[in-house]
Amino acid sequence: MIHSRRSKVLAFFGSDVGARHGAGFLRKAYSQGYDLLALDSAAMALASRAGVEYTVLDDWLDARTIAGCIEKGIECENRWFEPARDEFTTMDVCWPEADKSAMKWFWPDTMLALELGRALDSAGCRELQFFRNVLPRAAVGFSRSDVCAALWVHELPGRASRRLLRQQFDVWRLLGLIGKTTARPFGEPRVSEPPMKPANSALPKGCVILVMGPTEELRFTHVIARLAERFPGRTAAVIAAEPSEEAAAYVSRWGVPVVFGPRWPRHAGFAAMPWRLLPRVDKQAEKRFLAAYEKAVKAATGQPWQRPLECLGFHFRYYCRYRWPYLSTVYFRFWLNLWREIEPEAVLVTSRDESIFGLVAVAAKQLGIRSFSLPHGGNSGFKMDRTPFVSDYLLCNSPLQKSVFESRGIDPGRAVGCRDLLAQNEYKVYSGPDSSASEKWRVLVLLESTDEGPTLIKYVSLRIQLEALKALVKPPEEIAHKVDLAIKVHPHISDLDMIRAAGEEVEKRLMPLRSDLHSALESADLVVAVNYRGTALIHAIRAGKSIAYFLTENEALRGRQDYPFNLLEEATTVVRTAGEFWELVKSFFNDSVTPAEMRRQTDRFFREQLDDSGFPDFANFVESVRSGKVGLGFPDNRRRDPL
């Protein structure tokens, strides 16, 4: 671990300084005696462009400490509300539990922020500068929030110095915020208004219906086609989002009834409002939740969640005043009303880890409607899902996915393997340049994104990922002219800033963002997964490729509970250092034994862990449950109270 050579530290995300002519601002801060603490890859890229030294979180906290924060964060998210569970429960739903996914970055971030404060204190830091919004912003998902800033103010009194985020001073943004705080926002119901009524005239009664989220249209197109074939005239879909041109293009090809909605709870502007100015969706629910929060605070003494509950009232009050009343009074009732009206025979819903979709299944369960959870992606379950699985069945696309869900507590009778669930492509892609005729050694690199937004918690340690990338472009001199290396990133969560931080030599090997994975796999001789555990690696295994796993993450973090690194490891040849990696490359291309053994390893793993050919067709399984040939038993638990 480093010890600051300076007594002043400037901690920043890349988005914090982008409006301040980032590189020049960082050079000035460095010249004024600040150590620069880059909190994400975007900050690293800016510091690299500025040509100044910087540190990252894993320079200040060792891997065991970070792993401990992850474990502690999981404990907090599961236990903080338990003393007030009854008060947090309405309509048979405990809202902090149902909505855990909205805070899945919040809890590890608060634990890391507290540990970083202690590390800075131990290093003799006399001043910590960081950025905050004009009004403190609650943490919702991975959006930029002020929870870390607020904790540093409490933990480092007299030493924490806050800078305002300049983009907040845009006059139109301020006028819009003022307007929102003085008038009822469009679409937000008054207490006396009925909940949103579904636009469901196109949906047939007794249908088999699939519920998906925005951007999921392509990955579920083949599912829609198979359902329409198995249930002709009785298949329908809901895209739980407002209409878009991209979604409409898919809908026009499906040939089944589709409706959009309902509106999700707002957070972009609302999360930064003073809590008393937030819309009052349901006064009774709001009062109940605020009292429950106060009860949880009082019961938190001596617990790891005590400081966050005490210091971050602005965060919890956003949820109690607005988000949870909205979810219960508006969003959840939408689904109850819709299911009552169209009486579907089966509800299939994406397993995407958001309460928005979990509540779809909860509503179906309360009305005695059979429900099925469909995997959002090929590696669904690899990341720990925070949204409780309440669907009657969780459909799995491989033996491995089934075993992962069972290891996370899903009853084996509910986790059911089904074939043909895996999408060929989850995002729109285009054919890239064909390198199959190249006489060079064709190496395809699959790269893990370090995060999904400005949060302290990372999927891969920043410094470790940076050094791994730099090693890829430094082959031994005797083979440098033979290697043709291409880097493939996720088409949606791309982390291009890490590529930029690693330098021009890495950046020029980047493939086009929307290039087709399957074309790239076909052209590649050797696939290299760099600290990677995403769906592209599953496709590489299914394609029978030889795979090197360049796994450089610290040992203490490889088995992390929220996103372990070892699930696909047995399909690969693992190398942990740059020297080991390049020795494997030379061996792969210079003898026939190594590639043959690597392919056997891949094939063995596919047959044992990924082959879905022995599973039933998913549409036939849905029909078996619907017709009563297979079933868990469905007691008469329909809600009788009118909504």
N, C-alpha and C positions, 0 to 999 in steps of 0.2 A: 504494500500500500504506500501511496505517496504521502509526503508531508509538504504542505504548501511552502514554497519559498517566499511567498508574499503573505502579508496579513490581511489582504483584501481579495475577495472573490466575487466575480460576476457570474451568476448562474442564469442560463437562458436557453429557451427553445429557439429553433430557427425562425419560427413565425413571429417571435417577439421582436426581433431586430430587423426583419425584412423591410419594414416601413421606415427605417432609420438609415438607409443606404448601408446595409449590413456590414460589408467588408471595412469601409471607412470607420464606422462606429466602433467595430471591434479593435481595429488598430489603435484608435484613440484611447479606448479603455485600457488596452494592454500597455500603452505608453504611460498611462497614469498610474501604473503599478498594480493593476488587477490581474489575478489569475483568472483565466476564462474556463468556466465549467460548462461544457456543451452537453445539454440534456437529451438531445436526440440527434439523429443522423443529419437532419437539416441544419442544425447548429454546427455540427462537425464540418459540413460542406462549406458553410460561410466562413468558418475560422480557417479552413484550408485555403480558400480563395483569398482571404486577407493575409495569408502568409504568417500567421502568428501561432505560437504554441497554445495548446489547450489540453484540458483534462476531460475525462468522462466519468460517469458515476462509478463504473467498475475500477477506476483508479483510486477512488476514495473508500469504497466498501468492498471487502473481500467477498468471494463467491459464497462462502458459508453464511455470511450475514445476509446477502441478497436472498439466498434460498430460505433462510429463516423468516425473512420479511414476507416472502410468498406464502409460506405455510401459515404464518400468523395472520396474514390478510384473509386466507381462506377460513380460518377459525373465526375471525371477526365477522365476516359476511354471513356466516351461518348462525352466529350466536348473539349478536348485539341486540336483536329485537325480541329474543325469547322471553325476557321478564315481562314484556308487554304484548305478547302474542295475541291474547284475547282482544285487547283494545285495538290492535292493528288489523283485526279480522272483521270483514263485512262480507255478506253474500257468500259465506263459506270459503273465503279466500283470505289468506294472510298476505297482505300486499307487499311488505318488505321481502317476504320469501318468494312470492310469485315474480317480483320485479328485481331479483338479485342481479340479473344480467346488466342492468343499467349502472350498477355500482361495481362491476367486476374489475375495473381498473382503479376505482376509487380506493378500495381497501388496501391493496398492495402499495399503491402510491403513498397513502398516508403513513404506512409502516416504514417505507423507504425514506420519506421526507423526515421523519423523526430520527431515523438512524443517521441520515446525512447531517442533520443538525448537530448530533453528538460528535460525528467525525470532524466536522468543521471546528467545533469547540475544542476538541482534543488537539487539533493541529494549530491552535493559537490564532484562529481567524478572528480579527477584530471588527471586520465589516463584511457582511454578505449583502450584495445587491442582487435584486431579481425584479421581475416584471409582474404587474398585476393589472387587471381591468379596472376601469373607473369605479364600477360597482362589483363587489365580489360575485363570482360566477360559480354556481353549483356544478358538480361533476355529473355529467350524464353520458354514459358510454365513454368514448375516447376523445370527446371534445375538450378543447382548452378550458381549464378551470383554474380557480384560485385557491384550491384546498391546500396545496403545498406551501404557497406564499403565506397563507393565514397561519399555518402551523409554525413556519419559521419565525414569524413575528412573535408568537408565544414562546417558542423554545430559545430564541436568541434575543432577549429583550435588550434594547439599546444598541444592538449590532446589526439588526436586520433593516435594510434600507430598500424601500419600494420605489420602482419607477413605473409610471403609467404607460400602458400600451398606447402608442400614438394613434393607431388606427381607430381607437375609440372616439377620437375627437372629430371624426368626419361629421360635418354638420347634418347631413341627411340621416346618418345612423342615429345621431342624438335626437333629431326631430322624430324619427320613427319610434325610438324608445319612449320618448315623452308621450307620443300619441297612444302607444300601447298601454301606458300606465294610467291614462286619463279616460279611456273609452273601452267599452267591451270589445275585445278583438273579434273580428269576423269569424263566425262559425263556432264561437264558444257559447255553449248554452247557458241561459239563466237557470236558476234553480227551479223555477216554475215551468220551464220548457221540458217537453218529453225528450228522451234520448234520441240520437240520430236514428232516423228510419232508413233501413236499407233499401237501395234501389234494386229490388229483387224481382221485378215483374218478368224478367227474362229467364229466371231460374225455375226449372221444372220441379214439382213436388216429388219427393221420394228419390231424388237424384243421388249419385255418387259424386262428391264434390271435392276438389283439390284447392287448398288455400296456400298461396305463396306470397312472397314479398317482392318489393321492387328489385330489379336486376336479376331475378331468378327465372325469368320467362324462358330463356334458352335452355337452362339446365333441366327444366321440367317439361320441355316440349315433347320429348319421347315418352314421358310418363302420360301426358295428356293423350297422345296418339294411341297408346296401348289401352288406356281406360276407355276411350271412345270406341275402340274395337271390341272390347269385352262387354261394355255396357252401352250399346248403341241407343242414342236418343235419351240417355239418362245420365250422361256425364256433363259436369259443369265445373266452373272455376271462379274463384275470387282472387283478385290481385289486391292485397291489403295495402293499397297506396292510392294516391291520386293519379288520374290518367296521364299518360305520357305518350309522345309519338312513337318512341321505341317500343313500348309495351303494346301499343295498338297494332304495330306491324306484325308482332307475333300472334296476337289475338285473331287477326284477320285470316291467319293460316290454320288455326286450330279447328275451326268448324264446330265449336261447342259454345253454349251460352257462357258469357263472362261478365262479371260486374266488378267495379272498383270500389275501394273504400274499406274501412272507414279512416278518418283522419287520425294520425298518431298524436299523442300529447306533444305540445310544442316545448322546445328547449333552447333554440338558438338565441332568442331575445329574452324569453321568460326566465331562464336559469340565472340571469344577471339582475333581475328586478328585485328591489326590496320586497321582502315576502308579504308585507301588508298590502302591496299594490298589485299582487298577482290576482288573476281572475278568480272569482269565487264560484266555483262550479257546484259545490255541494257543501253548504255551511255546516251541516251536521257531521258529515264525514271529515271535513277539515278540522273541526273542533275535537273530534274523537282522535284523529291521528296526531294532532299537536300534543294532546294530553298523553298519548301513548309514548311519544318521543320524550317528553319530560320524565315520564316514569322510567324509560330506558336509561336516561342520563343518570338518574338517582341510583339506579341499580348497577351502574358500570364501575363503581369504585374498585380500584385494584385490578381491573381487567385491561387487556391490551387495547380495547376500543374506547377506553375512558377519555383520553385526550381528544381524539377526533370528535366524539359526541359532545364534549364540553366546548371545544374551540371552533367547531364548524357548524354552528347553528344555521347560518345562511344556507348551507347545503341541505340539511335535513328539513328545514322549513319549506324549501321549494317542493320537496316531495310530499310533505304533509299538507301543505296549503293547496297545491295545484295538481302535481302529477298523479298521486294515488287517488284523490277524488275524481279526477278526469278518467283514469283507467276504470274505476269502479262504476261511476255514474253514467259515463258516456260510452267508453270503448267496450267494456265487457257486456254491457246491456245490448249493444248493437248485435253481438253474436248470439246472445240468448234470444233476442227478438227474431233474428234471421233464421236460426235453427227451428224456432217454434213455427215460423210461417211456412217454410218450405219442407220441413220434416225430412231431411236427408236420410238415406239409409246407411250411408257411411261418409265420414269426414276424413280426408287425408290432408295433413298439414306439414309444412316444412319443419325440419328440426332446427332451423336457424335459431341461434341462441339469443332470443329476445322475448321478453314477456308478451309482446304484441302477438306472437304466434302461440305461446303457451296457453294464453287465455282462450284461444279458439278451441283447444282441446278441453279445457276446463268447462267451458259452456256446453260442449257436446256431452261431457261426462255427467254434468248435472241434469241433463235432459235424457239420459239413458241412450244416447246415440253412439254407435260404434265409431271409434276413432283410431287412426293410424298415423304414426309419425314417419315421414320420409326423410332420409339423410340429405342434408343441405349440400354436402360435398362428399368426395371420395374418402376424405380423412375425417369426416364428422365423428366426434367422440375423442379424437386425439387431443384436442384442446378440451379442457374440462368445461362441460356445459353447466351454466349456473341456473338456467331456467328449468324448473322441475318437469320431468317427463310424466305427464298424466294420461297420455293416450293409452288406449287399451293395449296396443301393440306398437313396438318400435321396429320398423323394418330395417334390415341391415344388408349392405351390399357385399359382404364378404364374411368368412369365418372370423377373420381378425377383428373386424368392426363389431361383430356380435360379442366376441370375448372381451373387447375393450369396454363396451357398455355394461356387460355383466360385472366386470371388475369394478365399475363405478356404482354398483348397487342395483342395477336393473335386474328384475327377476328373469331367470333364463326362459321361462315360459312366455314372457312378453317380448323378448328380443328374438325376432324371427328373421332368419336369413332368406332373402328373396333374390332371384336373378334379374339381370337387366335393369338395375336401378342406376348404375353408374353412367353419368353423362359423358359422351365423347369430348365435348367442350362445354365448360361452364360459362364462358364469356365469348363474345364474337371475336374471331381471329381471322387472319389473312395468311396466305401462303408466303413464306419468306424465301430468300435466295437459296437455291439448291447447291449444296456443297458436296453432293455425293460423288462427283467426278474428281474431287480434289485428291492429289496424291499425298497430301500431308496427313498427319495424325489428327483425326477429327475428334475433338473433345468438347462435349456439351456440358456446361455448368448450370446446375439448378440452384437458385439463390433464395434463401429465406429472408423475408422482410423482418427488420428488427422490431418494428412496431406498426400500429395502425393510426397513430395520432400523437399529439404532444403529451405523453405520459412518461413517468419515470420508469415504470415496469416495462421490460423489453422481452421479446421472444428469444433474442440472442444478445449476449453481452456486446456492447458497442466496440470496445477495443479489440476484442477477439475476432469479431466479424471483419473489422478493418484490416487486421494483420493477415487473416486468411485470404482476403481478396488480393492484397498486395503480393502474397506468395504465389498466386496463380499466374502472375505475369512475369515471374522471375525464374524461368526454367534453367536448368544447367546449360552452360554455354554450348556443349556438344550436341544438344538436341533442340536448341531454341529455334533453329530454322525449319524444323520438322513439324512443330506443333501448331495446329490451327484450332484455337480455343475460342468458343462463343459462349456468352453468358445469357441465360434465359431467366427473366424475372417474372413474377406474377403479373398478369395483365391488368389487374385492378389495384392490388396492394403492392406497389412496385418498389418502393424504397429506392428511388433513383438517387436520392441524396447520398446514400451510403456509397453508391458507385462513384459519384462526384468527389466525395471525400477521399476515396482511395486513389484518385488521380487519373490523369489522361490516359495512361496505358491500360487501365482497367476499363475506362469509359468507352474507348474505341472498340472494345470487344463485345459491347452490349448489342444484343439482337434487337430488332424493332419490337416495340412494346406489345403489339398485337400479333406477333408472329405465331404461326401454328405449331404447337408443341409436337404433334404427331409427325409432321414433316421433319422437324428438327431431330426427333428421335430416330427416324428412319435413316437420316443422313449421318448420324453420329456413330463413331466406333466405340467410344467410351463415354459413359455418363458419370458426372461427378456431382454429388450432392454436398453442398457446403453448409454444414450445420442446418440441414434441411429435413423437414418431415411433413411436407405438403402433398397434395393430390398428384402433382406432376410426377413425383417419385413412384406412386402407385401405378401410373400409366407406364412409366419406364420399366417397372417390374413385369407388368402384363405384356409389354412388348418384347420381353426376353432379352433386355440389354444387359451388358456387363456394367456394374455400378461400383464406383468407389465412393465411400462415405468419408469425406474430409471433415471429420468431427473434432473440432478444436475447442469447443465450449468446455469450460472448467468442469471437472468431475463432479463437484458439489452441486452443479446445476443440471447435469444430464438427466437425472431422474426426477426433476421437478414435477410436483403433483399436477400442476395446471396444464403442462404441455411437455411431456417427456420426450427425450430424443431417441429412445431405444426401440420403438415399436416396429420399425422397418429395418432395423440394423442387421438382422440375420440374413437379409437378402443381398447384403453388400459386403465389400471388403473394406474394413475400417482402417483409416490412416489418421494419425493425430498430429503430425508435424509436417512442415514443408518438405523436409528431407525424405520422410516416409512416402509422401505423396508422389514426389518426382521419381523415386525409385520404383514405385508401383507402375507409373506411366511407362518408364523405360522397359520394365519387365513385360508389361502388357503388349507392347508393340514389337518387342524383340524376340519373344518366344511364343509358342503355341499353347503351352501348358497353362499359363496364367489366364488368358481369356477363356479357355475351355472350362477351367475350374470356376471362374467367376460366373459364367453363364449357367453352369450346373447349380450353383448356389442360388441364383435368381430363380431358376425354374423350380427348384425344390421348394422355395418359399412361396412361389405363386401357387403351386399345387396344394400346399398345406394351409395357406393363410388367406389367399385372395380368390381362388377359383370358386365362382358362384354357379357353375353348371349343374351341380347337384341340388340346388335350391329350387323351390317351386316358383313359378311365375308369380310376380307380385299381384297382378290383377286377378289371377285365379285364387290366390290366397284371400284377397279382399272378398271375393264372391263366396268362398267357403265360410268365412266368418259371417258375412251378411245373411247367408242362407241357413246358418245354424249348424253346419257340418263341423265347424271348428269354433270354439268359443270359450271365453273365460267365465261366462255366466254374467248376465246383466240384471241386477236387482232393480226393482221399481224405485229408482231414486230421483225421479223427475221432480223439479221444483214446482210447487203448486201456487206460489205467491205471484199475483199479476205484477208486471213491470210496466 
